[in-house]
Amino acid sequence: MQNLTTNKEAAIQFYQMAFDGNPEKAVATYVGEHYLQHNPFVEDGTAGFIAYFNRMKKEYPDKSVQFVRAIAEGDLVALHTHQIWGEPDNKEYVTMDFFRFDENGKIVEHWDSIQEIPNKSKSGRTMY
């Protein structure tokens, strides 16, 4: 049986640790035996995840993430985030990441969607 609160906390800690520059520790702590990646810009498996976050830390050393929402159901956790990539682009993004957990409470699959935050909103509302 899945522990929804524990899975939400694990997904947040996993992602925060990777953003803070330690994807190796994030994988060792939170990822199961097999890790399936659905982001078309990241290679499958844990090596692809680690390489992506190490590259991003070099290219965007000030990149940060704020967790707006975390929702858990069954073996899935969804994170709604605000990312600020910093120099050289100073772009901001809204992301939605989905993580699937195995029966041992380890992350084994990831999907995501990312959208740049525009300067103006026709509705006048934020993306959060």
TILO-864864 format. One record per residue (C-alpha): x, z, y negated; residue in three letters. Coordinates in steps of 0.1 Angstrom, whole numbers, plus 5000, padded with zeros to 4 digits. Each point is the difference from the previous one (the first is absolute). Layout:
REM TILO-864864
XZYala
...
REM end
This chain:
REM TILO-864864
500050005000met
501349914965gln
500650264974asn
498849834968leu
501650244976thr
503350005018thr
500049625002asn
499249964962lys
502950244992glu
502449825023ala
499149664985ala
500750134965ile
503250175010gln
501249695019phe
499449774971tyr
501450244974gln
503250055020met
500549635003ala
499449954962phe
502450284992asp
502849815018gly
500050145035asn
498149765022pro
502250085030glu
498850374999lys
496449894994ala
500149785032val
501850275020ala
497450264990thr
496749824999tyr
500249675020val
499249965037gly
501849805026glu
498749664989his
499249914964tyr
497949694992leu
500349864965gln
497449774985his
501549954965asn
501349645001pro
503050094979phe
501350275023val
501549945034glu
498250165030asp
501250335014gly
501850304984thr
503149804991ala
498049774978gly
498350304983phe
503450174994ile
501649684987ala
497149934976tyr
500150354984phe
503850004998asn
499949664982arg
497250124977met
501950314991lys
503049794990lys
498049744981glu
497650264984tyr
501850334999pro
497350164978asp
497149885022lys
497450275005ser
496650055017val
497150224991gln
497350075026phe
496649964985val
497950035033arg
500550075036ala
497249935025ile
500150065037ala
497749895028glu
500749995037gly
503749905004asp
500249834966leu
501250134966val
499549804968ala
502150074969leu
499049874966his
503150014978thr
501449934965his
503549855002gln
502349974970ile
503049785009trp
502050064968gly
502949784989glu
500649724999pro
496349895000asp
498150324990asn
497049895020lys
497350225013glu
498049955032tyr
497050135017val
500450015038thr
497950085030met
501950095031asp
498550065035phe
501950195027phe
499050035036arg
501050315019phe
500650045037asp
498750295022glu
503250204991asn
499349984963gly
502749744993lys
499649694979ile
500149685021val
498449734978glu
499849914963his
497949764978trp
500149974963asp
498749824969ser
501750004966ile
498849884966gln
501750004967glu
498250214974ile
499049774970pro
500450114964asn
496349974994lys
496950055021ser
496849814993lys
498050295012ser
502050254979gly
500650215031arg
503350085017thr
500749885035met
499650365012tyr
REM end
